[in-house]
């Protein structure tokens, strides 16, 4: 760990005094560790669960490991009027099955999992890498009722046919009047 205070910097040529000297070859200080065993592993191959080496380039991701994208939402609870404000901002890096076509129309369906569920849906937008929704939904519900439920989001295609292509959820235990920003990882839809 380096001292980054101004007095510790030797002069104008050294902009950063960090653990990694950015002027040296990048592999000099970097060691990679397998997340399970903390044993150094090479960058070209790792052992799979059966113990055989496979090149990282040849590993194909199964449906559960593939990146389905992320959903950005903001939440706020206005206690004076007992309202929850849910803003669906955007979807990033969204992927969908090829059966849905090149650029399907995509919307976000939200569900508050109360005993009598509350449903809402964004407008449909053309599918792309970064879909901007910027839509706010407001519901008058008591805070005590909300703190025991989840907010579920289903990412759906509207064209060529209606289909859920991913989902994510968020517990509402810590709602407050301070607006909170959340990035939720989208998972494959549950069966």
C-alpha positions, 0 to 999 in steps of 0.5 A: 500500500502506498502513501498517496498524500502530496508530500509522499509523491516524488515529483511531477513525472510519477502521476500514480504511486500504486501497487502496479506500476503502469509503465512496466509490462502488465504480467509482471505483478499479476497472478491469477488464482482459481476462485475455489482453491486459491492455487495460481492458474495459468491464463490459458487453461484451468481444470474443470470439475472432472480434472481435465484441462480445457482451453478457456477459449473453447469453453461454451457457456450453458444457458445458466452461465450466459450473461443476460444483461442488467436492468437499472431501476430507482426506488423511493418511498414517500411516507407522507403520502404512503407511495412507492415510486418505481422508475425503470431506467434502462436495460443494458447488454440484453440478450434474447433468443434468435427465435425472437428476431433481430430487433424485437419490441421489448418491455419490462413487466413489474410485479409487487408480490403482495397477497393481491399482486400489483402489476405494471408494464413499461411501454415496448421499445425496440430491442438493442444493446442499451434500451432506455425506458425512463418510466416511473410508476407510483402506487399507494401502499403502506410501507409495512406491507411492502417490506415483506415482499419482492419487486419482480421484473420480467423482461418480455418481447412483444413481437413477433410474439409475447415471451418472457426472455429474462427476469430479476427481483429485488427485496423491498426491506430497506425502502426509504425516502432516499431514492436508491439506485439498483443494477439487477442481473437478469436471469433466464426465466424460471420454469 
